[in-house]
Amino acid sequence: MTSVYDFTARDIDGADRSLGDYRGKLLMIVNVASQCGFTPQYKGLEALHRKYADKGVEVLGFPCNQFGKQEPGDAAEIKNFCSLNYDVTFPLFAKIDVNGPAAHPLYNYLTREKGGGLLGRGIKWNFTKFLIGRDGQVLGRYAPTVTPEQLDDVIAKAL
């Protein structure tokens, strides 16, 4: 059975990272962007990360430039933006595509497991969130309009 642990992604510093490194943790995987109306959600994502890190929760940010070209920066610019503006300490990965023929295999898996409802399985915009159980299986998918603060209870129950 496939799980998120079967995938590898390049981190923001350019190193390949097995998602198997997160085995046994509850994960919140989010496609992020620095010039989006939802960008202030970085603050809430970081708050969740800090609140639950000692309980085995990790937020993983995957920058994406597919929606309105709202993540135009290179890795250094993205990392600097997140650090300076939101004091992000959760893991960030290299910029990826989440839709289309060049979509990262992780996102092909996530969208196959939890489609987007009536609008199809593709990612509709930045800050779409996937909650992954400790077994590596997708527990839920949340629209960009669902804030990290609204997911606090969902995370607490999943623990």
C-alpha positions in Angstrom: 0.0 0.0 0.0 1.4 3.4 -1.0 1.8 6.1 1.6 3.4 9.5 1.8 6.4 7.8 3.2 7.1 6.3 -0.2 8.0 9.7 -1.7 11.1 11.8 -1.8 11.2 15.6 -2.3 14.0 18.1 -2.5 14.2 20.4 0.5 14.6 24.2 0.2 18.3 23.8 0.5 18.5 21.4 -2.4 18.9 18.1 -0.6 16.7 15.1 -1.4 14.6 14.2 1.6 12.7 11.0 2.1 9.2 11.6 3.5 9.9 8.3 5.3 11.9 10.5 7.7 8.6 11.7 9.1 7.3 8.1 9.7 5.0 8.0 12.7 4.3 11.7 12.7 1.0 13.6 11.9 1.7 15.8 8.9 0.1 18.9 7.5 1.3 19.2 3.8 0.6 22.6 2.3 1.4 24.2 -1.1 2.5 27.7 -0.2 3.2 31.0 -1.9 4.7 34.3 -0.7 2.5 36.7 -2.8 -0.9 35.3 -2.3 -3.9 36.6 -0.4 -3.6 33.5 1.8 0.1 34.1 2.5 -0.7 35.3 6.1 -1.6 31.7 6.8 2.1 31.1 7.3 1.6 32.7 10.8 -1.1 30.1 11.7 0.9 27.2 10.2 3.9 28.2 12.2 1.7 28.5 15.3 0.4 24.9 14.7 3.9 23.7 14.2 5.2 25.2 17.4 2.1 24.1 19.4 2.2 20.5 18.3 5.8 19.7 17.4 6.5 18.0 20.7 3.5 15.8 20.1 4.8 14.6 16.8 3.2 17.0 14.3 5.1 18.4 11.4 4.0 21.1 8.9 5.6 20.7 5.5 5.5 23.6 3.1 5.8 23.1 -0.6 6.2 26.4 -2.5 4.3 26.5 -5.8 4.2 29.2 -8.6 1.3 27.7 -10.6 -1.4 30.0 -9.3 -1.2 33.6 -10.5 2.6 33.3 -10.4 2.4 34.1 -6.7 5.7 32.3 -5.8 8.2 33.8 -8.3 11.3 33.7 -6.0 14.1 31.2 -6.0 14.8 29.0 -3.0 16.9 31.5 -1.2 14.3 34.3 -1.6 11.5 32.0 -0.4 13.5 30.9 2.6 14.4 34.5 3.5 10.8 35.7 3.0 9.4 33.0 5.3 12.1 33.6 7.9 11.9 37.4 8.0 8.1 37.8 7.7 6.7 34.8 9.6 9.6 33.3 11.5 8.9 30.0 9.8 10.7 27.1 11.4 8.8 24.2 9.9 10.4 22.4 6.9 10.2 24.0 3.5 10.8 22.2 0.3 11.9 23.2 -3.2 9.4 24.9 -5.4 7.2 22.3 -7.2 4.2 21.9 -9.5 1.1 20.5 -7.9 -1.0 20.1 -11.0 -0.4 19.1 -14.6 2.1 16.9 -16.4 5.1 18.2 -14.2 3.2 17.7 -10.9 5.3 16.3 -8.2 4.5 12.6 -7.6 3.6 13.3 -4.0 0.9 15.7 -5.1 -0.4 13.2 -7.7 -0.7 10.7 -4.8 -2.4 13.3 -2.5 -5.0 14.4 -5.0 -5.7 10.8 -6.0 -6.4 9.9 -2.3 -8.5 13.0 -1.6 -10.0 14.7 -4.6 -11.3 18.2 -4.6 -15.0 17.3 -4.6 -17.3 18.6 -7.4 -14.5 20.5 -9.0 -12.3 17.5 -9.6 -9.1 16.3 -7.9 -6.7 19.0 -8.9 -5.4 21.7 -6.5 -7.4 24.8 -7.0 -5.1 27.4 -5.3 -2.3 28.0 -2.9 -2.6 26.9 0.7 -4.5 23.7 0.1 -3.8 21.5 3.1 -3.6 17.8 3.4 -3.6 16.1 6.9 -1.6 12.9 6.9 -2.0 10.3 9.7 0.8 8.7 11.6 0.5 5.7 9.2 1.2 7.9 6.2 -2.3 7.8 4.9 -4.3 10.9 3.8 -6.9 11.7 6.5 -8.3 14.9 5.0 -8.0 17.7 2.5 -8.8 21.3 3.3 -9.4 24.2 1.0 -7.3 27.4 1.1 -10.1 29.2 2.8 -9.9 26.9 5.8 -7.4 28.6 8.1 -4.8 26.8 10.1 -6.6 28.0 13.2 -9.7 26.2 12.1 -7.7 22.9 11.9 -6.4 23.1 15.5 -9.3 20.8 16.7 -8.9 18.5 13.8 -5.2 18.0 14.6 -5.9 17.6 18.3 -8.5 14.8 17.6 -6.1 13.1 15.1 -3.5 12.9 17.8 
